[in-house]
Amino acid sequence: MEFPGRQRTRLALSQPTDLVLAKRDTDHILCTNSSTMKKKGAGSWIPVHTIFDSYPEGEGIRAIAMTRDAKYLATISDAEIQKVCIWRWTLAAETPACTLDLPKEYGFQTFNKHVGKFSQSIFHLNFTQALSATLEGKLVVWDVYRPPLSASTLPYIKPCKLVHLQKEGITVLTTVDSYIVTGDVKGNIKFYDRTLSIINWFSNFKLSSIRTLSFSKTPATLPTEKSNYPSDCTLKGDVFVIRNFIIGTSDAIVYHLKADETKLEKLLIEPKEAICAISCHPYQPLVTIGSSCGMIKVWDYTKKRYLFSRVFEKGLGIQSLTYNPEGDLLGAGCTEGTVYILDAMSLENGIPEPFNYSRTSVTHISFSHNSQYMATAIEYNLLGSYKNHLEVLDIHQTDQGNYPTCMIWYPPLTKELFLLISNSGYKVKLFNSTTKMCRKTLLGPVFGSPMEQVQILPVKTAMELERRYLVFINRDKVGLQILPIDGNPHKTCAIVCHPNGVAGMALSHNGHYIFTAGGQDLSVVQWEVNLSALEAAVSLGGEDLIPFYGLVSGGREGKFYRELEDYFYYSQLRSQGIDTMEARKVSEHICLSEVPFVMRAIGFYPSEEKIDDIFNEIKFSEYVDTGEVIDKITLPDFLKVYLNHRPPFGYTMSSIQKNFDILGYTNSEGKKAIRREDFLRLLQTKGEHMTEEELSDCFATLLGLNPEGWTSEPATSSLKGPEVRWEEELPEEITAEIFVTDILGLNISPVFGQDDEVSEVARDL
């Protein structure tokens, strides 16, 4: 049987002998077996199977392929909306086993083979075609397809040729003058003419993978007797005249190639691995960056000029950098635990031998105010320490469930000296530096992730001391916050600085600039501080309680705030006694002992530790100024305390499930569960454990065995009758769903709004 063709055909060859052909402008598919072909003349064979009308709509076949075992055949139609069909052609089936329409957003599927990953696309020199390079060394040529005037479709771009240009993957594709230029993963730079015939190449420089090629704007000069242009690789051996150009490679080196001498000059060496360390000089406009590849570089950030650098031997990556207060020394912490003291101006060793007392990466370095001491981690008793021994001065737990993310000395805005600690629960806590008592808990910046590093913006004049600012970074943003922190969301702003993650931050000595290091993106970004914009945002946000009303559902006139007012005034009645016949005393305050009950009534369930923190925060709020202890609170102050202490994104099912994943076992249904006896034992022995009486009161109320719940008086609670066996009302195994829905009776969203933190309800376990 002859295989006529009016245009071109598609061909697919499986392993080892089956051959498939398809007409491009028809819908016929012919399958043959090359081992049983009967040759009747050039281009004539006997088909094994022919599929007619494979696309009844009259569509042609754009591409065809066969599986390696030769059992299945795949075709793609040539219509505006392409259709993929899978055929069991060995069964002589006339209909496809399955079909799928390809949505337009997938693009137009073209070749019947793997093209590869596209690396770069450019316009051809003739401006009517486009070229796309792949990391497999191929080049796709695109052209404009103009359908007949009678057709309803508009012209569109489609591929017309796939060229196997070279073996090496193409990373850079560009044009200059009359040449098409490629750079590849082997460091080769090749020049082709308009027909993609090679003219010349540079492969003797032994470069790493080419990342960028940039040609001079000045045209190449005509060759003279003094010029030393190389010859091209054609048979004629013409002089190869090109412009000078810049080469950037994957190992972060920038070269300049002078074409008429074929001379390669190294211009710049940049870090080729993650930049995690960054520090600014205490009084000069210098910023120092350190890379995991062992490179330290110093820049003048006002003139944007590189000054000097040092590269450590292989295996010593730079993880942290810090200047001493005088600015003459630079501390460098390495990834394998070594600490170097360097001269700040030459980067030479300031002491003969480095310190090597750590087995892991040195993440933090800090000099004392007089540069006599240097620490690489936690607080130590220097007077009681000696060589090879550092005595820990104090260990203090800052939170039950959240872990601290960063810490800094709080500026002297109050008479007390505080340590500011940010934690993973988006909270900022102020601890008295002497007693380590938590004096305030405040809502920190909520921009997708908790703060990971904080610094106080430096000031130069006494007037600036009255208005201080906090600079912070989180996972991918840099931000500013006006001090003192009070939970007002309008006092904070942030912007994305490194989408893939920010690794470090430094402030200029005058506070005008913030520098952020991007880690794996190998970049350092300089940001200008604009405080007036932040001050304007605060002014527009309103004064007093107006910004805080916006943090509750419905605002000041909403249902939540009205219920809070009702609970607040009911608490006054409760503290005076529900059944009393005496005249009521209307007040703007409630007793401190009533605060936990109102908190729980509006849906916030603080642990006992949090209740102690709330009590201390209220009681000692005016102690430094007046020497008096506060034992009551107003509704506006209560609202602020509630908003600052509550979970920023509420309680979620996924966060509670985490606790059951840790504490429970996998039951017959594949869910994590805790046995009833283990559940009760955990509540009575672990964490803030409950007494047996507290368990009886709580579960009897939750399970409806004590309808009246807690008694009218806040000090006592009792169970209605000793005969009630509340333990038997609990299921034998308890899952997270049973715990939340059936026992606690809460309606909790299934997922967390931002980072999935451990829930405070389950944390009480």
N, C-alpha and C positions, 0 to 999 in steps of 0.2 A: 504494500500500500504506500503510495506516495504521500509525503507530508508537505502540502503546498503552504506557502506563507506569503502574505501580502506585505507584512512589515518585518518584525523580528519575532523570534521565538524565545521562550524561557526553557531552561534545561535544568533538571535535578538528577544527580547521580547518587544512589545509595551504595552501601557496602554489601557485597562487592560488585554485583553485575547488573542491577536493575537500573533502567534508564527511563526517565519521564520527560516528556516534552509538552509544552503548552503554547497555543497561539496567543500572542499579546492582544490582538484585536478581535479575537473570537473567544468562545467559552468552551472549546474542546480541549480535552486532556487525553494524551496517548501514553500508554505504559507499555514498555517492551522489556525483554530480557536479552542482554547482549550475548549470552552464551548460546541462545537458540535462534539468533537472527538468521534469516535467510536473505542473503544479499541478492537483490534483483538489479542492481545498478547503483551508481553513486547517489547516496542520499535516500535509498529505498530500503524499508524493513517491513517485517510483518509484526503488527502490534499484538501484544498479549491481551490488552484490555483498553477500550476507549470509552471515556465518559463524555457523552454529548450533553449539551445544555447544562453545564455545571452551574451557571448562573442564569436562570431563565429570564431575568430582567434584561438580558442583552448586554450585560457588562463583560468587558474583557478581563483577562487575568494579568495582574500586575506582577506577582511573585509566586514561586512554587518551591517546595522543599519536601524531602522525604526523610523519615526517621532512619536511624542507623540499622535497625533490624528489618527495614523494608516493609513493615506491616502497615504503616500509616502514611498518608500523603496530606500535606497542608498547602492551601492556596489562599491568596489574597486577591480580592477583586480590584478592578481598575475604575471603580465608580467614585463619585464625590464622597459618599459615605461608604467606606470600605467594609467588606465582609470577609471574615476568616472562616474557612471550612476545613474540617478534618474528615478525610475519606479513608474507609477500610477497602482499599482498592483491590486487595487480593481476594475479597469475597464477591467480586463482580457487582458491588452495590452501585446503584444509580443515584442514590441520594447520600448526602454527607452524614456522618455519624453525629456531628454536632456543628453548630454555626455560632458566630458571634459578630455583632456589628461593632466596629471601632468608632468611639466618639470622636468628634472633630478635634477636641482638645488634645488627643494623642498625637496629632500631626498625621501627615500622609506617609504610610508605610511603603517602602520602596524596594530595597534589594532583597534578594532571596538568600542572603548570607549575613553573617555577623559583621557589621561595619566597624564597631569599636566605640570607644568613648571619645566624643568630640573634645578637642582641646582649645581650638581657636578658629574663627572664621573671618575672612576678609573679602573685599571685592576684587575680582580679577582685574588685570591691567586694562582690559577692553571695556570695563564698566557695565557690561551687559550680563556678566556671569559672576558667580560668587564661589569661593573655595572654602571648604571646611576640612581641617586637619584632624586626625585621630591619634590617640596614643598607641595605635598599632602600626603607624607608619603609612596609613592610607590617606588619600585625598579625595573628597567628594566634590564634584563639579556640579553646581546648580545653575539652572537657566530658566528663563521666563517661557512658560508654555502659553501660547495664544491660540485658543480654540477657534474653529471656523465661525464666521459671522453669523451663521444660522444657529449656532449653539447658544444656549441661555447662560452658560457659565462665563465668568470673567477670567482674564489672564491670571495665572498663579505661578509660583515658583515650584519647580520640581527638579529632582536630581537627574542628570543626564549621563553621568559617567562616574565610575569608581576606579581610581588609579592607585595601584600598589606602588607608591613612590619610593619607599625605602624600607629597610628592615627595622630601623630604630624608630621608637615612638616619637612623634612630632609634638613638641611642647610649645613652640613659638612659630607663628606664621605671619609674615608681613611682606610688603612690597617696597622697593626703592628703585627709582628710575625705570629701567626696562627689565628688572629682575623680580622674580618671586623668591623670597628668602625663607628658609626654615632653620630652626634650632631644635635639637633633639636631646633625648635622655642621655646619650653618650657624650655630649659636649661638642658635637659636630655642628658646623654652620655651613649650609649648602645654598647655592645660588642656581636658579633655574630660569630659563627664558619663558616666553609666552606659551610655548607648546609643551612646557614641563620637561624640556630636555636639560640635563645638568650642564652648567657652564663652568663652575668652579666650587671648591669647598675648602674649609679650614678644619683640619682634624688633628693637627700636630701639636696643638696647645695643651692637650690633656686636661680639658676643663670638666667640671661636673655638669650635671644637667642644666641646659640653658633655660632661664626663666624669662628673660626679656632681651630684646634687641632694639636699639634706638639709634637711627642714623642722623648724621649732621644735617642741618638745614642748608649748609653751604655746599653747592654742587662740587663734584669731583673735578679737579684740575686736569687739563689735557696733559698727556705724558710728554716729558722733555728728556733731554740727555741725562739730566741729573736725577730724574725720578726713578724710582725702583719698584714700579708696579709689577706684580707677578704675571705670568702668562696663564690664560685659561686652559681648560682641559680638552678643548676641541682639537680637531686635526690641524686646523690652521695655526693654533697656538697664538691667538691674538693677545694683546696686552689687556689684562683684566683691570679695568678702571672703575673703582667704586668710591663712595664717600667714606670718611672716617665714621666709626660707630662705637656705641657703648654696649657692653655685654654684661648682663646680670645673671649670676648662676645660683644654683640651689644651695650652695654652701655660703651664701650671703657675701659674695665677693663681687665687686664691680670693676670691670676692666675697660680700658680704652684701646682700640685698635687703630693705629695709623696706617692707612691703606697703602700709601706709596712706599712704605718700608716694611710692611707686614710685621710691624712691631707692636707687641702687646704690653701694655703698661697697667699695673695694678693701681687702681685709684682709691678704693675704699674696701675695708673689711668690716662687716657687720656681724652681730651674733647670729649663729645658725641654729641655735636651740632656744628654748623658752627663756624669756626675760622675766624673772621673778623678783629681782632685787633692784631697788631704786632709792636714792637718797639725795637731798639737796644740801649744799654747803650752808653753814650757819650765818654767813654774812657776805658771801660772794655769789654772783649769778651763775652758779655751776650746778649741774645735775649729773649724777653718776649712776650708771646702770650696770647691772651684772647679769650674766647669762649662764645657763646650765652648761654651756660649752666651755666655761672657764674664762670668759672674756669680761674685762671691766673697761668701760669707756667713760670719758669725762667730756661733757659738752658745755659750752657757753650758751645758755638758753636765750639770752637777749640778742646775741649776734648770730644765733643758729650755727655755731661753728664748732667742729670737732677739735679737741685740744690734744689729748694723749690717751693711751690705752695700755693694757697689759693682758696677756693671755697666759693663764696658768697651764701647767702640764696636764696631760690627758688624765681624766678621772677626777679632777678637782672642779666641780661645778659651783658657781656662785649662787647662794640661796638668799643671803641677807647682807645689807650694807648699811652702815651708820657712821656719820661724822661725830667726832667728839665736840664739846661746846666751843673749843678754841678754833676748830676747823683745820688743825694741822695734822690730825690723824684720821685714818679711815679704817673702821673695823669691818672685816669681810668674813662671813660665815659660809662654809662650804657644804656641799651636799653630803659628803662623807664624814662630817663632824669636825673638821679642822677649822680653827679660827686664826686669821692673819691680822696683824696690826700693821698697816701700811702708811707710808708717808703720803699725805693727801695731795701733794703737788707732783710727785714723781711715780707714785704707786709702787715704789720699792719697799722691801720689808723694813718696817720701823724697828723691829726687834729681830735678833738673829734667827730664832726658832719660833715657829707657830705653836699655838696651844692645840693640844689634841686630846681632849678629855671626854669627847662624845663619840658614840658609835653611829649616831644617826644625824640627819640633816640639822644644821643650826638655823632655825627659822627666825629667831629674834636676837638682836644685839642692842644693848643700851649702855651708854657711858654715864658715870656719875657726874654731878655738876662741876667737880674739880678735876675730872679726867683721871683720877687716881684709881678708880675701880671700873670694871666692866662686867656686865652680867649677860648671860645668854638665855636665861629663863627665870624661873619663879623667884619669889622673894627669899633671900637668905640672911642669916645672922652673921654678918661679916666679922664681928668682934669674936665670935665663938668658932670661927672657921680657921682652918689652916690648910697647908698644901695637901692636895688630893682629897680634901674633905670639906664639904660645904654643909653647914647645919641649917636645916629648914626652920625658919622662925615661927611660922604659923600656917595651918591648913584650915580653910573655912569653906563649908559648902554654901554655894550661892543660891541654889535652887534645887527642888526635888526632881523635877522631870526635864527641865530645859538645861542645856549645857552652855557655858559662857563662850562667846565668840570673839570678844575683844575687851580690852580694859584700858583706862587712861585716868590720870589725875584730873578731877573736875576743877575748872578755874575758880579762883576765890571770889565767887559772886555772893557767897554767904559767909557767915562767921564760922561755920563748920568746915572742916576739911574732908572732902568726899573722894571716894574711888567710884568712877563711873564704869559699870560693867553692862555690856549688851549681851543678850542671850538668844538662843535659837527660837524662842517663842515671841520674837519681835518686841521684847520688853527691854527697857533701860532701867537699871537699878542703881541707886546711890547708896553706898555703904559708908558709914562713919569710919574714917581711916584708923581710928584708935580702937573703938569697941567692936568694929566689924558688924554693927547692927544695921540692918536694912532700913534706911530712913525714908526712902521713896521708891515706888514702882511706877513707871511711866510708860505709856505707849510709844514705842520707837517708830522710825520710818517704816512704812509698809509699802515697799516697792518690789514685790515679787520674791524677795529673800531677805533674811535678817542682815544687819550690819556685820561686816567681817573685819573692818579696820576703821578706827576713828582717830582724829587728831584735832586739836584746837587751833583755829586760825590765829597766827601770830599777830601781835599789835606792836606799834612803835611809840605811841603817845599815851599819856595818862587818860585823856578823854576817851580813847578807844577802849579802855578797860571796862567802861560801863556797859558796853554792848559787845558781847563775845559771840563767836560762831563756831559751830562744830562741823568739821568736814568728815565725810564717811564714804566708804565704798561697800557695796554688797557683791553679789555674784557677778553682775554685769553692769552696774551703774555707779556713778559718782554723784554725791549730793551735798547740800548745805542745810544746816539747821540752826535757827536762832536760839540762843540760850537766854534765860534758863529753860530747860525742857519742862513742858507742862502737859503734853498730850495734844496740843493744838495742831491739827494736820496742816494748817496753812503756813506754819512756821518752817516747813520742810519742802525742799524741792530736789529733784534728782533727774539725771539724764543718762541714757545708755552711752557708755564709753567704750566697752569692748564686748560685743555680742557673744563671743565664745568664752567669756570669763575674764575678770580683772584679777591680777595676781598681786599688785602692790600699789602703794600711793606715797607721794612725798609732796611737801609744801615748800614753796620758795620762802626765803628768809624774810621777805617783806609782806608775805601773805597775798600777793597779787596773782599768783599762779598755783595751779594744782597739776601735778604730773601723775599719770596712771600708767602702769605697765600691764600689758595684755597677756603675759605668759606665752602660750603657744602661738599667738598671732604675731610674735616677734616684733611688737611695736610699742612705742612709748608716746603718749598723747599729752600735749600741753594745753591746759584749760585756763582761761582768764576768769577771775572771780568777779562777778557783778552782784554786789550786795544790794544795790538799789532795787533791782528787779524782785528780789526776795522780800524786801521790806514793803514793796508795793502790793505783793500778793497777800501779805499779812494784813495790811490795811483794808484791802478789799474783802477779806474774809470776815470782818466784823470784830467787835470788841466783846469783852467779858465772856458770857456763856454762849454767845451766838455761834462761834465755831463748833462748840461741843454739842449743841442741839442737832447739828447736821450729822452727827455720828450715830444717832438713834433713829429707828424706823419712824417715819412720819414727822420728825422734827419736834419742835416745841408744842405744836398743836396736834400731834399724832396720838394714836391710841396707847402706844407704849409709855409715853411721858405722863399721860393722864392716869394710867394704872400705877406708875411709880409714885405719883402724888397721893393716890388713894392708899397704897401700901405704907407710905411714909407717915400719913396722919393716922392710919389704923395702928401703926406701931406705937404712936403716942398713947392711944387708948389702951393698948396691950400692956405697956409699961406701967400705966397707972392702975391697971386691974380692970378686966372686962365687967365684973359684977359689982363694982363699987357704986355707991349711991351718992358719993361726994361730988361737989361741983368740979367739972372738968377744967383743966388748965390748958388753954390753947397756947402753943409755943411754935417757934420756927425751927426747933431742934428735936433730935431724938437722942436717947442715951447711946453711948458707945456700944453697950452690950446688945443693942437691937440691930446693929449694922449687919451681922451675918444673916439674920432672919429675913431682912428686907432684900439682901443680895440673892438669897435662894428663892424668894418669892418671885423675883423678876427673871429667873432663869440662869443665874450664875451660881455655881456650886464650888466655892473655894475650899481648898484643903485647910487643915488646922494650921499648917505653917503659914499659908497665905493670910488666914485670919489674924494670926499674930503680927504679920507684917502690916496689915491694914490698921490694926490697933496701934502699933508703934508709930506708924506714919501720922495718924490723927493725934495721938496723945502728945507727941513731941514736936508737932509742927511749929509751935511758938515758944518752945522751951528755951532756946538759945537767946531769944530777944527779951522774953518776959520772965523766964524762970518758972512758968506755970505749966501744969499738965492739963490738956484739954480732955474732957470726958463726954462731950456731945458734939453733934455735927449738924449743919444746916442742909437743906435739900440741894442747893447749888453745889456745895462742897461734896456732898454724897454722890452727885451725878459725876463729878470729875473723878472721884476715887473709883467708882464703878467702871467708867469707860477706860481708865488706865490699867485696871487689874483684870478685866474680863479677857477671855481668849479673843484675839483680834478677828478671827474668822469663825467663831462659834465652835460647837461640838460637831464632829462628823463620825459617821459609821466606820469609815476606813481607818481612822486613827484609833478607835476603840478596838477594831479587829486586830490591830498590831499587837495589842496586849494579850489577846487570846491566842494569837499565833505563837507567842513566847511561852505563855503559862499553860496552854492546853495541850491536848492530844488530838489526833485525828480519829473521829468517830466513824461509824459504819456508813454514814452518808458523805464522808469525805470532808466534813467540816471540822474546824478546830473547836473543841469543847473542853470544859472543866467539870469534873465530877462534883456533885453537890457537897460532899464532905470536904473535898479539897478547897472548894470555893469558900466555904465558911471558915475553914482553917486559915486560909490566906487573909481573910478579912480580920481575923482575931490575932494574927501573929506577925504579919508583914506590914511594912510601911507605917503609916499612922493607924495602927490597929485599933479595932473597936472592942469595947467590953461586951460581955454577953447580954447585959441589960440594954445597951445601945442597939445591938443587933435585933433583939426582940422588939423594941419600940419601932425601929425603922421598918423591918420586914412586915410586922403586923399591920402597919399603916399602908405600906406599899401594896400588900396583898389583899387589902380590904378587910382584914380581920379585926381591925380597930377603927371603925368608921369615923370616929371623931378625931382620930389622929393625935397629934400633940395636944396636951391640955392647954387651957387658956393662959396659964402662968408660964413664963419662959423658963423657969428654973427646973421644972420637973416634967416627966412624961411617964406614962404607965400603960400597961397592957390590960385590957378589959377581961379579966378572968384568967387564972393560971391554967385552965384546962385547954387553952388554945395551943395547938401544935403547929406553929407556923413553919417549922422545918419541912413537914410533910407536904406543904403546899408548893414547895420549890420542886422543879423537875429534877430527875436524877442526874442529868447532864445539862450544862448551861452553855449555850453558844453566845456569841456577841449579839445576835439578833434577839434572842430570848432575854438577855440581860438588859438591853436597851428598851425593847418594846414591851415585853410582858412584865418585867420586874420594875424597871424605873418608870415605864409609861411615857417615854420621851419620843418626840417626833424629830429625828435627826437626819440631816441631809446625808446622802451616801458618799459624797466625795468632798474633799477639802478645797477651799477657794484658792489657796496659794500653796506653799510648801506643806506637806502632810506631817504635821507635828503630832506628838503623842497627846491624846485627849486628856484633859484634866479630870474628867469623870472617872475613866478607867485608871488614871494615875493613882487615885486613892486606894486602889487595891494594894 
